[in-house]
Each structure stands twice: as structure tokens, then as C-alpha cells.
């Protein structure tokens, strides 16, 4: 699979799955879509901007081809020069192909700590 088919998402803690085994985060209820990034480095920037209350986050790697709801690459609300994938519906568990961990280092910067572990 090419990197172009991957998107990255920091799930709610703990993640909530519905009866159909699909992930339904608070943002889907609140904003109508699930936030994601197309790029590993941009994910670290997102963590720095929106996850200041955490010291560690799980990251899901999602195969776009396994998502059965629309995904639209849209400009960021406060960063229109960067396009972010927005998932417009529940995310099937089967689309989550790997998970990894990011954490703050001794300087407070976010870093990839545990490389992706792919689902079998």
C-alpha cells in the first residue's frame, strides 16, 4: 500500500465503537466529521496544537480504501494552506491497519516513540 492511501488519526481516549464495530468519536457528533492528517509530521504539529493536556497519544494508521464513508481533503479552518482528510461518518474498525505511539520528549516536543504495529 502506498503512503498516499494512509491517513493518521489520534483517537479519543478511550475510543468508542458502536454496535457495527465502527469508531464514533465526539468530533463526529459535534462537527460532522472525524479529523485526520495525510502526513506523519503534520500529525505531530496537530498534537502540539490540540493535545496540550496529554503527554502521550495513540495514533491510528487508516487505509483510505477500507473506509466506506466519504473522505474529503479540505483546508484547515485556521491553516487554509494545509489540506486535512475529513472522514464524514463512522470509521470501520477494519480500516485501522496499524497503531503507533507519540509522546513528548524532555523538551516537550512531540516525537514518534513506538513505530507502527500493523494489524494481521
C-alpha positions as CSV (number, residue, x, y, z in Angstrom):
1,X,0.0,0.0,0.0
2,X,1.3,3.4,-0.8
3,X,1.6,6.2,1.7
4,X,-1.0,8.2,-0.3
5,X,-3.6,5.7,0.9
6,X,-2.8,6.2,4.6
7,X,-4.2,8.8,6.9
8,X,-3.4,9.3,10.6
9,X,-5.8,9.9,13.5
10,X,-5.4,10.5,17.2
11,X,-8.4,8.6,18.7
12,X,-10.5,9.7,21.7
13,X,-9.3,8.2,24.9
14,X,-10.8,5.6,25.3
15,X,-12.1,5.1,21.7
16,X,-15.8,4.5,21.4
17,X,-17.1,1.8,18.9
18,X,-20.8,1.4,18.0
19,X,-22.8,-1.8,17.5
20,X,-21.5,-2.1,13.9
21,X,-17.9,-2.0,15.2
22,X,-17.3,1.4,13.9
23,X,-15.4,4.2,15.7
24,X,-17.7,7.2,16.6
25,X,-15.7,10.0,18.2
26,X,-17.0,13.1,19.8
27,X,-15.9,15.2,16.8
28,X,-18.2,13.2,14.5
29,X,-21.2,14.1,16.7
30,X,-20.0,17.7,17.3
31,X,-18.6,18.7,13.9
32,X,-19.9,16.1,11.5
33,X,-16.6,14.5,10.6
34,X,-13.5,12.8,12.0
35,X,-10.3,14.7,11.9
36,X,-7.2,13.2,10.3
37,X,-3.9,14.1,8.7
38,X,-2.2,12.9,5.5
39,X,1.3,13.2,6.9
40,X,3.3,11.9,9.9
41,X,5.0,15.2,10.5
42,X,1.8,17.2,10.3
43,X,0.3,14.8,12.9
44,X,3.0,15.9,15.4
45,X,2.0,19.6,14.7
46,X,-1.7,18.7,15.3
47,X,-0.7,17.0,18.6
48,X,1.2,20.1,19.7
49,X,-1.7,22.4,18.9
50,X,-4.6,20.4,20.2
51,X,-3.4,17.8,22.7
52,X,-1.5,20.0,25.2
53,X,-3.2,18.2,28.1
54,X,-1.6,14.8,27.1
55,X,1.9,13.6,27.4
56,X,1.3,10.5,25.2
57,X,-1.1,9.6,22.4
58,X,-2.1,6.6,20.4
59,X,-2.1,7.1,16.7
60,X,-4.1,5.1,14.2
61,X,-2.9,4.5,10.6
62,X,-6.0,4.2,8.5
63,X,-6.3,2.7,5.0
64,X,-8.4,5.1,3.0
65,X,-9.5,2.3,0.7
66,X,-11.1,0.5,3.6
67,X,-13.3,3.4,4.7
68,X,-16.8,3.1,3.4
69,X,-17.9,6.7,4.0
70,X,-16.8,9.9,2.2
71,X,-13.3,11.3,2.9
72,X,-12.7,14.8,1.7
73,X,-9.4,16.6,1.8
74,X,-10.3,20.1,3.0
75,X,-8.3,23.2,4.0
76,X,-7.7,23.6,7.8
77,X,-10.1,26.1,9.4
78,X,-7.2,28.1,10.8
79,X,-4.5,26.9,8.3
80,X,-6.1,27.0,4.9
81,X,-2.8,26.3,3.2
82,X,-2.8,22.7,4.6
83,X,-5.4,20.2,3.5
84,X,-6.7,17.6,6.0
85,X,-8.7,14.5,5.4
86,X,-12.1,14.7,7.0
87,X,-14.0,11.4,7.4
88,X,-17.7,12.0,7.1
89,X,-19.1,9.1,9.0
90,X,-18.2,6.3,11.4
91,X,-14.8,4.7,10.8
92,X,-14.9,0.9,10.4
93,X,-12.5,-0.9,12.7
94,X,-11.3,-2.9,9.7
95,X,-9.9,0.4,8.2
96,X,-7.5,0.8,11.1
97,X,-4.5,-1.1,9.9
98,X,-1.9,-0.1,12.5
99,X,-1.3,1.8,15.6
100,X,1.7,3.7,17.0
101,X,2.5,6.0,19.9
102,X,3.7,9.6,20.0
103,X,4.9,11.2,23.3
104,X,6.5,14.3,24.5
105,X,10.3,14.3,24.8
106,X,12.2,16.0,27.6
107,X,11.8,19.4,25.7
108,X,8.1,19.0,25.5
109,X,8.1,18.4,21.7
110,X,6.0,15.5,20.3
111,X,8.0,12.6,18.8
112,X,7.2,9.2,17.3
113,X,8.1,6.8,20.2
114,X,6.7,3.4,19.1
115,X,6.7,2.6,15.4
116,X,3.5,1.4,13.8
117,X,2.4,-2.1,14.6
118,X,0.3,-3.4,11.7
119,X,-2.8,-5.5,12.2
120,X,-2.8,-9.0,11.0
